[in-house]
Amino acid sequence: MAKQKKIPIALTMGEPAGVGLELIARAWRELRKNSTVSLVYFGSVEALLTAEPTLPVEKLDSANQAADLPSDVMGVIDIPLVESVEPGVLNSKNGASVIASIDAATQAAIAGNVAALVTAPIHKAALYGCGFDAPGHTEYLARLCGLPDDYSVMMLATSELRVVPVTVHVPLADVARTLTADKIFHAGMVTATDLRDRFGVDIPRLAVAGLNPHAGESGTIGMEEATHIMPAVWALRDEGIDVSDPQPADTLFHAEARTSYDAVLCMYHDQALIPIKTLDFWGGVNVTLGLPIIRTSPDHGTALSLAGKGIARIDSMVAALKTACKMAEIQAQKNQALR
């Protein structure tokens, strides 16, 4: 019986003036040491080879052709740039190509020609003049998948911790006003579903961080735990989700506490990101939950000041690729079991 070919993982170009292209090249070489994963890059071949001139590449007509390539060759779907890249210098004329890279890779994922999508960082300022009007990369992907901007959920993950900020880029002064039971419930449902289907957690355990110090201390330090969070907790339990009452955030992230849950629903950005970046500053992965496709990305930006110098660390890009591969394997196993 012939061995089934692995469906490749897609990599988008991201901002070509940033560190993304060199990280893609170096991460691919690193993964080849201990993995047979098949990768296909969507973006400018010229820009990729400028970042890493010795990279062995082969242009493809379709992403699914990548599975037929030798393991020492990277498949590419060429999406040319308008102008050559100068590392560290944004050029909005290349913005349309950056968007086209995301569009093509996402459509390949929706069509099943790639098993997952790993996106290199973008710089929104370089895209606004090219028709990009989404609040961010994640919301744009949701639109491409036919979903509302706010449907997908952001998870930050390392080997030691997974966190989900219910509100993301919201000023701290506005968090309590924008936080709702519906948002908490939605984040919990999406997180539990993806933990089961894409992380292999049969019975997901969700911890919930309180908004206020001491989780409100029975209303003496704030009422949001009672008015906002507990209604969502009750609703999640009604759906069969194993979820905690609101917990004081200052006791949720030490080693012993982390053994009691699979992910934490956090109420605001820094409540989620401070602990995970303290535990593993370089290796965090941004995982988009709730999409019909698997999407991960490194947990950092374009790092324009480091571009072209060969000194940017590859940890997060490697972790994003490994996470995407593992998620794709688990989902494939789940799908096979349902047939």
N, C-alpha and C positions, 0 to 999 in steps of 0.2 A: 504494500500500500504506500503510495507516494506521500512524502512528508508535506504537510500543509504549509504553504508559504506564510510568512508573517506579514500582516498588513502594516505598512510603514507608518511612522509618526511624522507629522508635518511640523516644520519650523518656519515661522514667518521672519521676514527681513528685519522688521522694526525700523527705528531711525538709523539710516545708514551712516550718519556722521557720529553716532555714539559708539559704545563698546559692544553692541549686540553682535555684529558680524565676526569680530575676532573671538568673542566668547563662543559663538556657534561653532566655529572652526576648531577651537581648542577643546571644547566639550565633546565634539564628535570624535576627535582623536583619543580622548580619555575614555570614552565609552567603548570604543573598539577594542580596548585592552582586555575587557572581561565580558563582553556582550556581543550578541549577534543581532542586536536591534537594527532595523532598517529605518533610515531617516531620509526625508526628502525636504529640501529647502525651497521655499517660495520667495523669490526675490532676484535682485540683480546679480548675475554671475560675475560681471565685471567688478562690482563693488566687493563681493565676497573674496574674489581672488586678489583684489588690492589689499584686503585685510590679511589674507593668508595665501601668498602666491604659490606655494607648493601643494595646496590642497587638491587632491585628485577628485575631479567632478565630471559628471556626464549629464548633459541636457536631456530632459525627458519630455514627451508629449503629454503624459498622464502620470499622476502620482503613483498609481498602482504598478507602474513599471519598475519602481524602485526595488521591489522585492526580488527582481531578477538580476540586480547588479551584484558584482563581487563585493565582498564585505569591506574591501579597502577603497571603495569608490562611493562618493556621496552623490545621490541623485538631485537634480535641480530643475525646477520649473522657472525658466528665465523670465523675469519681469524687469525690463531695462529701466534705468533711470534717465531723466532728461539731461542732467548734467553730472559730471564726475564729482566724486565725494572728496571733500577736504575734512579729515578727522577733526571733530570738535567744533565744526562750523555748520550751523543749521542752514539749509537751503530749501525754502518753501516750494521751489520749482519741482523738487523731487517728492513732494507730498502725495501727489496722485499715485505714484508708484508704490509708496508705503501702504496706502489704502487698498490698492489693487492686490498687494501681497496678502493682506488680511482677508479680503473678499475671496480670493481664489482658494486659499488654504481652508477657509471656513466652509466653502461650498464643497470642497473635496471631502471634508469631514462629514458634512451632512449627507453626502452621496455614499459614504462608506468606503471611499477610496483610500482614506487614511484612518487609522484607529484612534488618533488623538491629535490635539493641536497644542503646540508649545509656541508661545508668542514672545518674541524679543521686545524689549521696551520701546515705546513710541514717545515722541515729544509732541504733545497736542498743539503747541504754538505753531509748529511747522505744517500742521494739517488744516488749520481753520480756514485757510483761503482756498482749500481744494474740496469743499463740500462736506467736510467733517464737522458735524454739529452735535455729536453725542457728548454727554458729560465726561465720558472717559472710555477707555479701551473695552472694559467689561460691558458697559451699556451698549456700545456699538456691536459687540458680538451677540448680545441678546437680540438686538434688532435684526441682525442677519439671520438669526434662528427663528424669527417671527414672533418674538416675545416682547412684552413691555420692558422699558429700561430698567425698572426696579424689580424685575422678577428674579434675576440671578442673585446669588449670595456669594460673598467673598469669604473664603477660608484661607488662613495662613497656617502652614503646616511644617513641622519638623519631625524628626524621629521621636521626639520627646513630648510634643504638645501640638494640639490643633485648636485654633481659636477662630471664632466667627464674630466680627463686629456687626451688631445689628444696625447701628448708624455708623457711617464711615466718615466722609469728609464734611462733617458738620461742626461748626464752632461749639466749643464746650458750653458756652452760655445758651445755646439753642437745643442742646441734646434733650433735656427733659420735655421741651415743647414738641419736638419732632418724634420722640419715641412713643410708639403706640403698642397696644397689645396685639393688634393685627400684624405689625411688622415683626414682633418677637415670635408670634406663632408661625408666620410664614418662614422665617429663618430657621426655626426649629424643625419644621416639617421637611424642608428642603435638605437640611443638614442630615437628619436621620435617614432620609431616603438614599442620599448619595453615600453615606457611610455604609449602608447595607449593600447597595448595588455596585459601588465602585471602589470601596475600601475593604470589603469582605468582613464587615462587622455585623454579625448576625442579629444581635440585639443591642443597638446603639444606646449608650448611656450619655445623656447630656447633662452637664452642669450649667447652672445659670448664675451669672454674677449679678449682684445687686448694683443699683446705680449709685446709691449713697454710701457713706462710710457705715460700716457695721450692718450693711444691708438695711439701712433705715432704722435699726434698733426699735422695732415695733412702733414705728411712726414718730419717734421722738427726734429723728434726724432726717426726716423726709418721708413722704407718703407714696412715692412712685412705685415702691416695691408692692404695695397693696393695690394701688389704682391702675398700674400699667403692667407690671410683670406677672403677678399671681394669676390674673385672668388668662394670660397666655399659657402659663404653666398648667392650669386646670384644663384648658382646651387641648393642649398637647397630650395630656394624660388621657383625655377622652378618646384620643386617636390611638391609644396604646403605646405612646412614647414614654420611655423611662427617662424622666427629667426631674431634676432637683428643685426644691424651693430656692428662692434667691439667696445666694451665699455671699458673705463678706469677701470682696475681691482680694483683700490682703492675705487671705488664708487659702486661696484656691490654687496656687501655682507652685507650691513647694513639692518636693519629690514624692512624699507620701500621698498628698492630695491628688496628684496626677494619676495615681493608680486606680482612682475611683470613678473615672469617666473616660469617654472617648473623644469628647470635644467640649469646649466651653462657649456658651452664648454670652458674649460681652456686650455691654450697652453702648460703648463708644470706642472710638478709634484707638486711643492710647491705652485704654484698659486692656485691649487685646494685644496690641503690638509691642508694648514695653516688655511683658514677660517673654514672649516668643523670641524677640530680638536679644534679650538678655541671655536666654538659654542657647541660642544658636544664631548669632548675628549674620554669619556669612551663608548659612545653608538653608534659609527659609524659602518656602515655595508658596506662591500665590495660586490657589486652586479656585476656579469658578464653578460653583455648584448650581444645579438647577437647569442647566442647558441640556439639550438633547445630544450634545457632543461633549467630549472630555477636553477641557482646556486648563493648562497650567502655564505659569510664567515665572521667571526669576523674581525674587522679592527685592528688586532694586530698579532704579531708573536708567536713563541713557548714559549717565556719567560722562558728559561731554568733555570734561577736563581730563579724563583718563584715556580718551579715545586715541588710538594709534600708537600708544606707548608700550603696549604689551604687558601692562602691570595690573590690569583689572583681574580680580579673582573669579575663577570659573565655578566656585562651589555651588552657587544658587542655580546657575544654568544646568549644571550636571544633575543637581537634585530635582529640578523641574522636569528634565527628560526622564530620569529614573521613575519619578512619581507618575508621570503620564503613561509610561510603559506598564507599570504595575497596575494602575487603574484600568488600562485597556485590557490587560490579561484577566483581571477579575471580572470585568463586565462581560468579556467574551465567554468566560466559564459560566456565568449566570445565564447568559442568553442561550448557551448550548444546553444547559440543564432544563430550560423551559421548552425546548423543542420536543 
